[in-house]
Amino acid sequence: MDNRSITDVAAVSWRDYLALCKLKVVYLIVFTAVVGMLLATPGMVPLDTLFFATLGIGLAASCAAALNHVVDHQIDSKMARTMRRPLPKGNVSVLNAIIFAWFLGTISMGILAFLVNPLTAALTALSIIGYSFIYSMFLKRATPQNIVIGGASGAAPPVLGWCAVTGTLDPNSLLLFLIIFAWTPPHFWALAIYRRDDYAAVNIPMLPVTHGVEFTRLHILLYTIVLCITTLLPYLVHMTGPFYLVCAIMLDAWFLYYVIRMQFDHSDRLAMKTFAVSISYLMLLFAALLVDHYIPLIARLI
């Protein structure tokens, strides 16, 4: 093998291991965790805490993603959306993926336990277990309510970020948890409608497969209404100010518009568009939380 081919193999291997981390998902997780950190204090988070907590939570999320690849590698090989992932393609072995996940998890737990605080490390470990094992191995295959119950682990990042700064479980951080928890079903079910044939082919009991697309659309609407109500709670408990309230109402109306359209327009294209909107919605909502948090500080400086 010449030098060029060796380099090519190394590059492909590097990209495959990076693909195991599901970086697009990790970016959203880290962003909501960082917002949780910044909301936890009226001033600025100590830079060392911000750096190590972000790094530790990001590595933990990557660990959970890699473990999910391992758990799902057999069904991934039969689904159009996932059949080109590293394990189904044979680019990374199951054993190597497990070792990679173990390495990421060990490093993340060490960073969080010794350079942040033990409570954050413990809660992060529970989140990994919740997503990689309880959801991926059991709930996903056992009940059409899998994403509702399993959504708790995905809703944890802002709580982890808040805990990284304060070392405690603050009630306000749990409001951020509730927002993501309520957001997860309509977000994921929109994708599940689009990919329902894939899930049916591998006998995964996603709601569109077990109860039909019309039933799922209705539940997307109901959960989105719950989400819209939940997003008002930070303002109602005086955690945020008018800026956040206005942004939340506008963003809720935007997301709800697409969800209501889904009740009449049954195209898979609109379902996928709603899925994409839901991601932007959550990022903008958390950005609004952050801006609102620093408005009083900016006003004092002015």
C-alpha positions in Angstrom: 0.0 0.0 0.0 1.5 3.4 -1.0 1.6 6.4 1.2 -1.4 8.0 -0.5 -3.6 5.0 0.1 -2.5 4.8 3.8 -3.5 8.4 4.2 -6.8 7.9 2.5 -7.6 5.0 4.8 -6.7 7.0 7.9 -8.9 9.9 6.7 -11.8 7.6 6.2 -11.3 6.0 9.6 -11.2 9.4 11.3 -14.4 10.5 9.6 -16.1 7.2 10.5 -15.3 7.6 14.2 -16.4 11.2 14.0 -19.7 10.0 12.4 -20.3 7.8 15.4 -20.5 10.9 17.6 -23.6 12.3 15.7 -22.1 15.8 15.9 -25.2 17.6 14.7 -27.1 16.2 17.7 -24.2 16.9 20.0 -24.0 20.5 18.9 -27.6 21.1 20.0 -27.0 19.2 23.3 -23.9 21.3 24.0 -25.7 24.6 23.1 -28.6 23.9 25.5 -26.1 22.9 28.2 -24.1 26.1 27.8 -27.3 28.1 28.0 -28.1 26.3 31.2 -24.6 27.3 32.6 -25.0 30.9 31.6 -28.5 31.2 33.1 -27.3 29.7 36.4 -25.5 32.9 37.4 -26.3 36.6 37.0 -22.7 37.3 35.9 -20.2 35.3 33.8 -19.5 31.6 34.4 -15.9 31.0 35.5 -14.0 30.2 32.3 -12.5 27.0 33.6 -16.0 25.7 34.6 -17.4 26.7 31.2 -14.6 25.0 29.3 -14.5 21.8 31.2 -18.2 21.4 31.6 -18.8 22.0 27.9 -16.0 19.5 27.0 -17.2 16.9 29.5 -20.9 17.1 28.4 -19.9 17.1 24.8 -17.8 14.0 25.2 -20.5 12.3 27.2 -23.1 13.1 24.4 -20.7 11.6 21.8 -20.3 8.5 24.0 -24.0 8.0 24.1 -24.3 8.5 20.4 -21.6 5.9 19.7 -23.3 3.4 22.0 -26.5 4.1 20.2 -24.7 3.1 16.9 -23.7 -0.1 18.6 -27.1 -1.0 19.9 -28.8 -0.2 16.6 -26.3 -1.4 14.1 -28.4 -4.4 12.9 -31.5 -2.4 12.3 -29.5 0.5 10.9 -28.3 -1.8 8.1 -31.9 -2.3 7.0 -33.1 1.3 7.1 -32.5 3.7 4.2 -31.7 6.6 6.6 -29.0 4.8 8.5 -27.6 2.0 6.2 -24.6 4.1 5.3 -23.5 4.6 8.9 -20.0 3.3 9.8 -21.1 0.1 11.4 -23.6 -1.1 8.8 -21.0 -0.3 6.1 -18.4 -2.3 8.0 -16.0 0.7 8.2 -15.9 0.3 12.0 -16.3 -2.9 13.9 -18.7 -3.3 16.8 -15.8 -3.9 19.2 -13.9 -0.8 18.1 -17.1 1.3 18.4 -17.6 0.0 22.0 -13.9 0.8 22.8 -14.3 4.2 21.3 -17.5 4.9 23.3 -15.9 3.6 26.5 -12.9 5.9 25.9 -15.1 9.0 25.4 -17.3 8.1 28.4 -14.3 7.6 30.7 -12.7 10.8 29.7 -16.0 12.7 30.1 -16.7 11.3 33.5 -13.1 12.1 34.7 -13.4 15.7 33.5 -16.9 16.2 35.0 -16.1 14.5 38.3 -12.7 16.0 39.1 -12.8 19.4 37.2 -16.4 20.3 37.5 -18.3 18.6 40.3 -19.4 15.0 41.2 -23.2 15.8 40.9 -22.8 16.9 37.3 -20.8 13.7 36.6 -23.5 11.5 38.2 -26.4 13.1 36.4 -24.5 12.9 33.1 -23.8 9.2 33.7 -27.5 8.7 34.3 -28.3 10.5 31.0 -25.9 8.2 29.1 -27.5 5.1 30.7 -31.0 6.5 30.0 -30.4 7.2 26.3 -27.9 4.4 25.3 -29.5 1.5 27.3 -32.9 2.2 28.7 -34.2 4.0 25.5 -32.1 2.4 22.7 -32.1 -1.2 24.0 -35.5 -1.4 25.6 -38.0 1.5 25.2 -37.4 2.0 21.5 -38.3 -1.6 20.8 -41.1 -2.0 23.4 -43.6 0.8 23.2 -44.8 3.5 20.8 -44.4 5.9 23.7 -40.7 5.3 23.5 -39.7 8.8 22.5 -42.0 10.3 25.2 -40.5 8.3 28.0 -36.9 8.3 26.6 -37.1 12.0 26.0 -36.0 12.6 29.6 -32.4 11.8 28.9 -32.4 14.2 25.9 -33.9 16.9 28.0 -31.1 16.8 30.6 -28.4 19.0 29.1 -29.5 22.4 30.4 -29.9 20.8 33.9 -26.4 19.4 33.6 -25.1 22.8 32.6 -26.8 24.6 35.4 -25.6 22.0 37.9 -22.1 22.4 36.6 -22.1 26.0 37.8 -24.1 25.7 41.0 -23.5 22.1 42.1 -27.2 21.8 42.9 -30.5 20.9 41.2 -32.2 24.3 40.8 -36.0 24.4 40.1 -35.5 26.9 37.3 -33.2 24.4 35.5 -36.1 21.9 35.6 -38.2 24.3 33.6 -35.6 24.1 30.8 -35.8 20.3 31.2 -39.6 20.5 30.8 -39.4 22.6 27.6 -37.1 20.1 25.9 -39.1 17.2 27.3 -42.3 18.6 25.8 -40.5 19.5 22.5 -39.1 16.0 21.9 -42.3 14.1 20.8 -43.5 16.6 18.1 -39.9 17.0 16.9 -39.2 13.3 16.6 -42.7 12.2 15.4 -42.5 14.5 12.5 -39.3 12.7 11.4 -41.0 9.3 12.2 -43.9 10.1 9.9 -41.4 10.8 7.1 -39.4 7.6 7.9 -42.3 5.3 8.9 -41.6 2.7 6.2 -38.1 2.3 7.6 -39.3 1.7 11.1 -42.0 -0.7 9.9 -39.4 -2.7 8.0 -37.4 -3.3 11.2 -40.4 -3.7 13.5 -39.7 -0.6 15.6 -43.0 0.4 17.2 -42.9 4.1 16.4 -46.2 5.8 16.7 -46.9 6.2 13.0 -46.3 2.5 12.6 -48.4 1.3 15.4 -51.2 3.8 15.4 -51.1 5.4 12.0 -50.0 8.7 10.6 -53.3 10.5 11.3 -53.2 9.6 14.9 -49.5 10.7 15.1 -50.3 14.1 13.5 -53.0 14.7 16.1 -50.6 13.9 18.9 -47.9 16.1 17.4 -50.5 18.9 17.6 -51.5 18.1 21.2 -47.8 17.9 22.4 -47.0 21.2 20.6 -49.8 22.9 22.5 -48.4 21.5 25.7 -45.0 22.8 24.6 -46.3 26.3 23.9 -47.8 26.4 27.4 -44.6 25.1 28.9 -42.5 27.8 27.2 -44.4 30.4 29.1 -43.5 29.1 32.5 -40.1 30.8 32.7 -41.8 34.2 32.4 -44.7 33.3 34.7 -42.2 32.4 37.5 -40.2 35.5 36.9 -37.2 33.6 35.6 -37.3 35.7 32.4 -38.5 39.1 31.3 -40.7 40.5 28.5 -38.1 40.0 25.8 -38.2 36.2 26.3 -42.0 36.2 26.5 -42.4 38.0 23.1 -39.8 35.7 21.5 -41.4 32.6 23.0 -44.9 33.6 21.7 -43.6 34.3 18.2 -41.6 31.1 18.0 -44.5 29.1 19.4 -46.8 30.6 16.7 -44.2 29.7 14.0 -43.9 26.1 15.1 -47.6 25.7 15.7 -48.3 27.0 12.2 -46.4 24.1 10.6 -48.0 21.6 13.0 -51.5 22.8 12.2 -50.7 22.7 8.5 -49.7 19.0 9.0 -53.3 18.3 10.0 -54.5 19.3 6.5 -51.4 18.8 4.3 -50.5 15.2 4.6 -47.3 15.3 2.5 -44.2 13.7 3.8 -42.3 16.8 2.5 -44.2 19.0 5.1 -43.5 16.5 7.9 -39.8 16.8 7.1 -40.0 20.6 6.9 -41.7 20.6 10.4 -38.9 18.4 11.7 -36.3 21.0 10.4 -38.4 23.9 11.8 -38.5 22.2 15.2 -34.7 22.2 15.5 -34.4 25.9 14.6 -37.3 26.6 17.0 -35.5 25.1 20.0 -32.2 26.8 19.2 -33.8 30.2 18.8 -35.9 29.7 22.0 -32.8 29.0 24.0 -31.0 31.9 22.4 -33.9 34.1 23.5 -33.5 32.8 27.0 -29.8 33.8 26.9 -30.4 37.3 25.5 -33.1 38.0 28.0 -30.9 36.9 30.8 -28.2 39.4 29.9 -30.5 42.4 29.1 -30.4 43.7 32.8 -26.6 43.4 32.8 -26.3 45.2 29.5 -28.7 47.9 30.7 -26.6 48.5 33.9 -23.4 48.8 31.8 -25.1 51.4 29.5 
